[in-house]
Amino acid sequence: MSLASVGSWSLGSTVHKFLESLPANYSTSGFELNDSSEFDLDVNYGDNVVAPLMAPAPPYRRSISKERFPSLYTTLRTQVYNDPAGRGPGSALRSIAWSPTGTLIATGSASRVLRVWNPEKASVKNSTELKGHNGGIECVAWNPIVEAQLASCSTDGTVRFWDVRSNASIAEVKIGGEGLTLAWAPDGDVLMVGRKDDSLVPIFTSTMTASEPLQQPIQTNQTTFSHSGQELFLTTGDGRVKIVDYPAMSTLHTLYAHTSACCAIELCPRGKNLAVGGSDALISLWDTTDWVCRHTLGEGIGPIRSVGFSFDGSFVAGGSDEGNGIGIVSQFLNRKKKRGRNIRSDS
C-alpha cells in the first residue's frame, strides 16, 4: 500500500534509513554491523573532490548484509501517525518526504492540508500545519541544501516555498497549470515542476521565478536529476525513460524500461544504478555505466508508484497503490569496481 494513498500511515525508524541518500561523489568504506541497533557509514571523499554543501547527514549509520536484514528489520517497532485531514473520500495523503537530516516529515493531502511532523511524536497536536494552498497538494519536497526549506505543488497552479522554522510561506510561484511532481537539482538552485498537462516548469530559487514551460510530446510522470545536475531523467507513459541534457533538454539516451507506463524513478546514492517502477508491477534496475538492465524485481502486486534506495544503495524499496506493504529487495549489482561513469556517452 502506498504511504501517500491512505489517511493513516505507519512509519518505523528503518523507513528513514531507506529514504536517506548521499551524493554521488561520496565513497564508502569500513562497512560492518555490530550489536547496536544504530546504523553508520564511514564516509571518505575521493581525490580532488570538493565536499558538497549539503545539509548534515544523520550520524551513526551502518550498512547491513542482506542475510542480517530480515531478522533486524522485524524487531523494529512501528509507529502509526494519524492525520485527520487524510480521512474521508477525496482527502487521501498524496505525498510524503523526509527532511535531509531526517528530523522532520512533510505530508501533503488532497484536502489542501500540508503538515510537518516530528517523527518522535506521533500525535497530530505535535505537528505543524502550513496554510496557503487553495487546492489539493500533489507533492512535497525538501531543498537538499537548505535544511529548513520545503517546497509544495498544488492543483491550484502554484508552487510554494516554506521556511519550517517560522512556519511561513516565503515565496509563491505560479506555474500556469496544475502541479503534479517536484524534483530538486542537487545544488538546490533549480526545482523542476511537472504539471498534469505533461509540461515541465523549471523554477530558479535564486529569484523565485519560473521559466517558460517545456511541453513534452508524451505523458511524462516522475522526474529526477542526476547527481551532477547536468542530466534529467523523465519517466513516460509508453514505458520509456528519457535521459536529457539539462538545461538544453536534448535527448542523450532512451531506456526501453517497461512494457507499460513508467511511474517512479530514483538514482542510487552512489550513482551506479537507476531504479524504475512501472505500472506492470515491476522494478527494473539499470547500470548507469552501459545502460543495461541488470535486474528486474517482480515483488509488487500492483503498479509501482514510488521507489527508494537505502543510504548506501544496497537495498531498494518499492511502494504500490495495491497490497498491504512495501517491498524491500537487496540489490547487489556489479560488485567489481569500475572506474568512473560517463552518463553522457550514449546518445
N, C-alpha and C positions, 0 to 999 in steps of 0.2 A: 504494500500500500504506500503510495507516495505521501511523504510527510506534509507536502504542501496541498494535499487534496482533502484533508479532514479538519474538523474543528477541534479535535482533541488529539494532540500528538505527543509522542513519547521520545525522550532523549536520554541517552546514557553518556557517561564521560567518554566512551570509546568513539561515539559518533563524532565528537570533537576531533579526535585523532585522525579520522578519515577525511575531514574537511580541511585540515591544516595543509599547508604547502610551503615549499621552498623554491626560490628562483632557480633557473636552470644552471647558473654558473656556480652553484654550490657543489662541493664534492663531499662524500661521506666516508667515514672510517670508524673502526672500533665498535662495530655492532655487537651487542650482547644483551642477554636477558638475565636479570638476577631475580632474587626472591621478592624484590619490591614490586609494588603494583604500578610504579611510575615508569614512564617511557622517557628515553633520552636518545639523543643522536649527536655524536661528536661531529662538529662541522669545521671544515677547513676550506680556505679559498685556494683556488688554483693559481698557478704562476701568472703574474701580470694581470690579475683580475681585481678590479676595484670593487670593494664591498658596496652593494646597492643600498640606497637609503630606504630601508623598509621599516615598517612597524616592528618592534621587537618580538621575536618568536617566544612562545611559552617555553619555559625551561623543562628539564627532566623528561626527555623523550627517548625511548629506546626502541629499536626495531626488534620485532619478534619473528620467529620462524613460523612457517605455516603449520608445522606439527604442534606447536605450543598454542597457536591462536585459538582453536575451538575451546580448549579447557579454560584458558584465561578469559575469553570473552563471555562464556556462560556464567562466570562467577560475578560479573559486574552487575550492580544494581541499576535499574532503570527508573527514571523519574518522569512522571506524567505532568504535563503542563496543559491546563485548560484555558482556552481563550473564549470568553462569552461571545465575542464578535464572530467566531467561526462556527456558530451553531445555526441551524435552520437552512432552508433552501436558498441557494444563491449567495451564501455567505462563507463559503469554504476558504481556508487559507490557501493562498496561491503561490507564496514564495517564502523561503527561509534561508537565512545566511548568518554564519558566524563572523564576528569581527576578526581582524588579522591576529590579534593576540588571544582570541578565544575567551575573552572576558564578558562578551555581550552577544546576544542573539537578536536578530531583527526578523520580524514576520510581517507579511502583508496579506490582507484578505480582500475578497471580492466585495465585502461590505464597507470598504473605504478605510478600514482601520489599519494603521501602521503602528506596530508596537515593538519596543525594545525591552528585552528581558534580561534579568540577572540569572544566569544558569544555575547559581547556587540556591536560588529562592524560587520555588515553583508557583507561588501564589500570584495571581494576576495583580494584586494590590502592590506588589513589589516591582511591577513593570511600569513603563512609561509609554503613554500613547502620544504619537506625533500627529497633529491635526493640520490639515491643509488641502488634501486632495478632495476633489468633488466627484470622483469616480472610483471604481474598483482598482485596487493595487495589484498589478500583474507581476512585478519583480522588484526585489530589493538587492542591493549590492554595496559592499563596503569598499571605500577607497583603499588600495593596497599600500599606500604610502602614508596617508593621513589617518591615523588610527580612529579618530572620533568622527570622521565624515562618512555619512551614509547617503546613498542615492536611491531613489524610488521612482518607478514609472507607473503611469496610470492610464486608464481608459479615458480620462478627462483631457488627454492630449498634452500633458505636461510631464516633465521630469523635475523632481525637487531634490535639492541637496540640503542635508540636515547636519547640524552640529549637535551631537547627542550629549555633549557636556552641558549645553544650555537648553537643550530640547527645542531648539528653534530652527525654522527653515531659513537657510542663509541665501538661497537662490531658487528661482523658478524659471525653467527654460521651456518655452513652447516648442513642440516638435511637429506640429501640423497634422497629427493623426493619433490614433490610439496606440500607446506604448505596450510592448509585449516582453522584450528581453533587454538585458543590460550586460555589457562586457567592458571591464576596465582595461586600459592599456597598463602594462606593468609599471610604468613610471607615474601613473596617475594623472597624466596630462590630458588624456582623451577618454571619454566614456562613449562607447558605441551603443546606440539605442536601436533596437529592432522594432519596427512598427507592424501592426497587424496587416497592413497592405503590402508587406514584403519590401518595404523601404528601410534603408539603414541611415541613421542620422548621427553623425559624429558631433559630440559636444566638447568644446575646448574649455577645460576647467580654469585656465588662467584668466579668461574673460567671461566665462559662463555664457557662451554664445553657441548656437547650433549652426552647423554648416548646412549647405543645400542637401536635401535628401538624395540618397543614392538608390535609385529604383532598381530592384533585382528582377531579372526576367522570369524567375521561377519562385515557387513557395520557399521562403527562407525561414528556418526555425532558429535554433540557438547559434550563437557565435562565440568565439573566444580568440584572444590574441596569442601569438607565440611569445616566448619569454623575452625575445628581443624587442617585441613590439613592431617589427617590420613586416610581419605577416598576419593575416586574419583568416581564421577557419570558419566556414559557413556550412551548416547542415541544410540540406534541401529536401523538398517533398518527393523527389524522384529517386531517393536512395543514394545520392552522391554527397561527397564532401568536397567543397571547392576551397583551394588554398590560394589566396590572392595576396599580391603585394600591396602593402599599406604605406602611404595613402593613395598610391596610383590606382589600386583596385584592379590591376591587370591579373589575369589568371596565371598562376605559376604551375599548378598541378591539379588534377581531379582524381579523387578516390571513388571508385565504384564500390561503396561500402556495404549497402544492404539492398535487399530486393524490394523494399518498401521505404517509406519516409524515414529519414534520419532525424531524430528528435533531440538528442542530447550529445554533448561533446565536451571533453576535457583533456588537456595536455598533462602528461605526467610531470611531477615537480622537477625531475631530473631532465626532462625534455626528450627522453628516449622513446617514449611510447605515447600514442594518441588513442583514447578510448572513445568509441562512437556507439551510442544507443539508438536502436531502431524500433519502429512500430512492429517489426517482425519478432519481437521479444528477445532479440539477440544483442550482445555487446561484442563489437569487433575491436581488436587491439592491433594497432598498426605501428610498425617500426619506422621511426622518423628519419632513419638514415637512407633506406632504399624504398620506403613507402610500400612495403609488403605486409599483408595481413598475417600476423604470426599466430593469432589465436582467435577463435570465436567462442564466446561464452553463452551458453543457452540455458541459464538457470531461471530466467524470467518466465512468467506465465501470461504476461501482457506487454503492451508497448512500454519500452524503456524511456521514461521521461526525464531521468536525471542520472548522471554518473559522477563518480568522485574517486580520487586516489587517496591512499594514506600518505602521510607526510613524507615517507621515504620511497613511495612509488611501488612498494611490494604488494599491496592489495588494492583491488578496485571494487567499488560498491555500486550497485545499480538499483534504482527505485522505479516502481511501476504504479499506474493507477489501479491495477488489479492485484489480487493476492493479499497477504497479511503480514508482509515483512520486507526487509531489504536484503538482497542477495549480496554476499561478500565473497570474493574469489581471490585466491593467491595467484599472482601473475609473475612468474619468474622467467622473464624473456631475455634471451641473448646475454647470458651470463659472462660471455667473453667480452673483454673490454674493447671498445672501438675508439679510435682517436678522432674526436670531433664529429660534427654532423653539419651538413650543408642543406638547410631546408629549402634553399632556392635553386638547387642544382637540377631539378627535374621540372620541366615546363611543358 
